[in-house]
Amino acid sequence: MKVKKTESRLSFTILGLILGSILGSIGAPALAQDYSKLGSTLTPMGAEKAGNASGTIPSWEGGLDKPVAGFNPAKGYLDPFASEKPTVTITAANMEQHKDKLAPGQMEMMKRYPTFKMNVYPSHRTAAYRPDVYKYAKEEAANIKLAAGGNGLQNLKKSTVPFPVPTEGVQVIWNHIMRDLGGSIIRESADFPVQTNGVYTLGKRKESIASAAFLSDPEPNRNFYYMSVTTAPANAAGEVILVHEPLDQVAEPRLAWQYNPGQRRVIRAPEIAYDSPGTGADGLRTNDDFNGFNGAPDRYTWKLVGKKEMYVAYNNYKMTSKDLKYSQILGQSHVNQDLVRYEPHRVWVVEANLKPGARHIYSKRVFYIDEDSWTILHADQYDSRGGLWRVREVYGVQFYNAPAFAQAGEVMYDLQARRYLVNALTNEEKPVEFGKKFAAADFSTSALRRMGR
């Protein structure tokens, strides 16, 4: 049995070492044995239930799966950790002492911007989901297979965690792509491309995302349905994007349509994928940047580097506050870092390298994925010359009324343009809605036309 070597700079956990030794090649007995640990030594999502040796990462005790007392969605999410103080603040002056728990992009931000800092708080493993999410993860894991080249999933019925015990990098990415968002989510949010002088443009959209498994009548070979209506700025208002995302993208590529209010017609939009410019992003992100990463993984080779302990943006309830104005969040060179909460957590590290002959503006991407939720919380992205280009952070938060772990916002820092983009802020918008029951007809091209009008 041949075991892949991992990078020595990463501190692997005991489970990571065990997986590296017994799962170097996929074999039914080993996989069956590991799946039996789901819910015992592993969480139902496949994370290590135990904390770390130093005690800075606690054990998982079920997460935060019920609303905090006094929670009112109209007023935002109550912060159960509001009284806590940072255990350490990391800046350019002391980052070398903490570099084993930092990503290159985090360190580069501190080098370039003296005001960029990371307030690190005690760790809380709050990620939790509905019982059905856990049930299907264990029931289906042994039967789910990768499609040819890893570009899709086969034999999946209801699970949102296809590979709770991953052995390949692309499996970890599929866990991120498939992860549960409460079954469905309706979100009105604001986006801000911020220029070098701190000036920004407000964009707004209303998004509806529904897992196909959460619908009563999904079409065959569907992962999720997505509808986005632009409501600001005025010159883009009324534009609508519709996406039907396949499970097996070998059998069927992404289906996308766009409604243009000026032309008043629906057109197919195959360009809404890969590295085409994202809507309302002022050239600061690609379509597959959104939500950390989305879409087909076929243009990259995916290396599972291993697991490490890292400071990531987690339990960012402060960023959800309805008392917070967007002007208080947006700084000239970066987001107001006093509002961002970092915690030590274990993350999977996956390195994506562009395949020979494939086209994409990023030659390499390194993703840091939360072990408890399979959410990409940080990504470093490199240009064609191998230079660090863009740094992405996702402000993770447990939406305890769903329950599901999602983002309170995302940011992409462009180190070359010295600009940045913030997505998915909801502070001045209506409360996020989880769990609405949709039908496939709600995501038809007819519905797209109605939304445009």
N, C-alpha and C positions, 0 to 999 in steps of 0.2 A: 504494500500500500504506500503510495507516494503522498507525502504531506507537503503542501505549499509553505514556503518560508514566508514569514511576515516581517515587517519592518521593526528593527530593534528599538526604535524610539518610542514605540507604543507599549504601554504597560497592560498586558493582557490579564484578564481575570481567570480564575480557576476553570470556569465553564468554557471560556474561549479556548484554553489549552486542551481541554478534554475534547471539545468539538473538532479542533484541529487535528487531533490524533486519531479519533475514531470515525470521523466523517470526511476524510480526505477524498474518498470515493463514495458514491451514493450506493448504499446497500439496504435492503428492506429490513433486516433484523435490527441494525443500528438505529434506523429512523423510527421504527416502531417503539423501540426502547425509549428513545428521547421523547416521543409524543406522549408516552405514558406519564412523563414528568410534568406535563402541563397541568397547572392547578396544585402541584405539590412543591417540588423544589424550584420549578419554573412557574411564573405567573401564567394565567390563562392566555396571555399574549405572547409568551415565549421568553420573557425577560427573566433574569436571575432574581428570585424572590429575596434572597439574602442581601444584606447591606455589604459594604466593603469593610476591609480589615481595620481601617483607621477610624471608622465610625462617621466619616463625613457624608456618606451616602447611606440612608437608613434602609431597612428592609421594606418591602412592599406589603402593606397590610390591607389591601382592598381598594386603596385610592379614595378619592372624594366623589362619591356617586349620588349624593343627595344635596339639595340646595342648603346653603348656610342659613341659619335662622334670621329672619327679617329680609330675605332676598326679595327684591322687587325689580323685575327686568327693566322697567321704565327708568329706573335710577342707576342701572348698571350693576355689575357684579361686586358683591361685598368681598373684601379681601380678608380671608381668614388669617393672614399672616401680617396684617398691617402694623402690628406693634413691634415687629422684629427690626433689628438694626444690622447693617452689613458686618460680616466677620472680617472682611478685608476689602480695600479698594485698590484695584490694580491700575496703574498708569505706566507711562513709558519709563518712569524712574525705577519701578520695581518689577516690571514684567518678566525679566530674566529669571527671577526667583520662582515664577509660576509657569514658565514656558511649557512644562510637561502637560499642563492642563489647558493650553491655549492653542487655537488654530493659527496658522500663518496669517490669515486675513485679520484676525483680531489684533495680533501684534503689529501688523502693518498700519492699521488704523491708529494705534497709539503712537507709532513713530511719526506719522504724517500730521496728526492733529493733536497738539498738546492738551486740548480740552476733552479729548475722548478718554473715557475711563470706564471701568467695569466694577460696579458695586456688587460684591458677592455675598449672598445671604445663606442661611442654613437651607439644606436640601429637604424637599418634601416630595414624595412620589405620589402625586395626586391623580395620575392618569387612571381612569376607570371607564367602563363601558356597560352597555346593557347585557343582561345574562345571555341573550341570543348570540351576541358577538362571540362570547367565550365558548358557547355550545358548538357553534358551527366551526370555529377555529379548530377545535379538537376532533370533531367528527369527520371533517373533510380533508385535513392536512395530508393524510397518507395517500390520497388519490389524486391530488392536484399535481399537474405536470406543466412544465414550461413548453410552450410551442416552439417550433423550429427557430433556433438562434436566440431563444429567450424572449422573442418578440410577441409574447402573448401568453395566456393561460388556458389550460384545457381541464375539463372535468370539474370546474368550479360551479357550485350552485348558489350557496348563500354566504359563504365565508368572506370576511373582509381581511383575514389574515392568512393568505395562502401558504406562507412558509414560516411558521412560528419558530422553527429550528433551522435557520438558513445555513447553507453550505456554499453559496455563491453570491457574489456581489449583486447580480441582477435580481436574485430572489429578495434581497433586502429592499431594493428599489421597488419591486412589485408590492411588497408589504406597504411601503409608503404610498404608492399610487392607489392601492385598494383600501387604505385605512378608513375606518368608519367615521362619519361626521354626523352622527345622530340619525342615520337613515336618510335624512334630507336636511338641507339648510337653505333658508332664505335670508339674504344679507344685503342691506343697503350700506354702501361703504364709500369712502373717499380716497382718492389717489392724489399724490403730489409729486410731480417732478420739481426738484429744488435746484436752482442754478448756483453758480459759484458765489454770487453776491447775496445768497439767501432768499432771493425772490422766487416764488413758487406759483404754479397754476393749479387751481382746484379742478379735479375731475370727479364725477360721481357716477355710480352705477348701481343697478339692482340685479343681484344674481340669484338664480335658483339652481341648486345642484341636488340631484336625487340619485341614489344608488339604485341600479336596476333591480337588485335583489329586494329592495324595499318597495318596489312597485308591484301591483297585483297583476299587471298585464305587460311585462317588458317584452321587447322584441328579442329574438334569438341573438346570442353572441353580443350582449351588451354589458358593459361595466357600469357606466353612469351616463346621465343626461345633464346637459348644462345649458342654461339660457342667461344671457347678460344683456341688459338694456342700459345704454348710456343716457344719463339725465343731465349731465353738465360736463364741459362748458356748452354754451348755447349753440355753437357752430357744429357740435357733434351730437347734440341731443336727438334721441330717436333712433340712433344706430343700434341694431340688435344682432347678437351673435348666438347661434345655436350649434351645439356639438352633441353628436351621438358617439360615445367612446366605446369601441369594441373591446371585448376580452381577448380575443385571438386576433392580433393585428397582422398575422400572416394571412389568415383567411380573408380579412377585410380591414382596410386602413380606416383611419379616423374620418368620420363624415361631418362636415362643417358647412354651415350656410351663414349668409350675412344679409341683413335688410338695410338698404341704404335709403334714408328718408328723402334724399334729393331725387333719386331715380324712382322711388316708390316701387321697388321690386326686390324679390328675393333671388340671390345668386349663390351658387356653390362657391365655397371658399376653402379650397384645399391648402391654401397658403397659411391658414391659421394652425400652424404646427412648427415644430423644430425651432430654427433660429430666425424665423421671420419676426419683425418688430412687434412687440406687444401693443395692444390697443391702449391709447392714452398714456404711453410710457415715455414719450419724447425720446425714443431711441435708447432708453436706459435698461431695457430688459427684452429678452426674447419671449416668444410664446411658450416655450418649454421651461422658462425660468419660473413661471407663475406657480405659486404654492410650493416653492422649493424645487420641484421638478414634476413635469407631467408629460404624457404622451408616449410615443413609441421609443424604446431604448435601443433601436437597431443600429444607430450610427456610432455607438461606442462599444468598447470592450469594458467589462465591469469587473474590477478586482476587489475582492473582499479582503481588505487590509487587516481587519480585526476589530477588537473592541478596546476602548480606552475610557478613562475618566476625564471629564472635560467640564469647563465652565460654560454653560449655555443659558440662553434667555428662557426662563421657566417661571411659571406661576405669576405672569405679568398682569395681575388684576388691576394694578394702578393704571395700566395703559387702556383699560376698558371703561374707566370712570366717565360718567356722563357730565361730571362737573369740569372735566378737562376740555379745554378748547384746542383746536388744531394748532393755533398759533403758539401754544405753550409746548407743543411736542416738537415742532420743526425748528431746528437751529440752522445756522449758516452752513456749516460743513458736515453736520451730522445731527441725528435725533438727540433730543435732550436726554442725556445719559442718566440723569438723576431719576428718570421715570422708568428705567429699564432694570429689571431684577435678574441677576445671574445666580445660578446655583450649580453645585457640582452634581453631575449625573453621569451614568455610563452611556456611551453612544457607540454605535457601529460606525466604522469608517469605511467608506466605499470610494474607490478611485475609478473614474471613468476616463478612458483615453480614446480619442477619435480614431476610428478604424482607417487603415490606409485606403485612400480613394474616396472616403466619405467626406461630405461637406458640412461644416458647422463653424460658427465664429469662435467657439471655444475648443481649444485643442485638448484641454484636460479640465476635469471638474472633480473636486473632492467634496464628498458629502458626509455630514455628521448627523446620524439618525438616532433619535431617542429610543432606547431599548424598550421603554414601557408603552410607547404609543406608535412607534414606527414613523414618527414625524421628522422630516428633515428640519433641523433647527439651525444649521449653519452650512454654508457652501462657499468654497473658494474656487474661482473660475479663472482659467488662464488663456491668454491669447495665442495666436499661431506661432509666436516666437518662444513660448513657454514662460512668459512673464505674468505675474499675478495681475489680473485685470479688474475683476469685480468680486465684491465681498457681499454675501447675502446673509442676513440674520432674520429669523422668524421668532416673533415674540409669543412663545407658547403659553397657553393657559388652559386649565381644566374648566370647561363649561359644565358645571355640576348639575344644571337642570336638564341636560340632554340625556344621559351624561356622555361627554365625548371631549377629547383633547383636540384643540384647534389653535388658531392664531388670533391674537389681539391686534395683529398688524404684521407687516413684513417690510424690510428695507433692503435696497440694493445700492451699495456704494460703488461708483465707478471711479477707480483710482487714477485712470488716465484723464478723464474729462473733469475730474474733481467736482462732480455733481452727484446727486443721489435721488433715489425714487422711493417713496413710501406708498405701500398698497394696503388696502383692507382695513383702514381705520374706521371705527363706527361711533366715536364719541359723540358726535353731533347728529347722529342718524337714529332711526328707529331701532328698537331692540332686535337682535338676531333671533330668528325663529327656527327651531329644530323640530324635526319629526312630522312635518306636514305630509299627508298622503297624496301623492300625485298619481296620475295615469299617464300612459305613454302619449296619449293625445295632447297632453299639456306641453309636450316637447316636439310637436309636429311642425311642419313648415307653415301650416295654416295658423297655428298659434303664434308663430314667428311674425307673420303678417299682422295679426291682430295687435301684438305687442308694439310693433312699429307704429301703427296708427294711434 
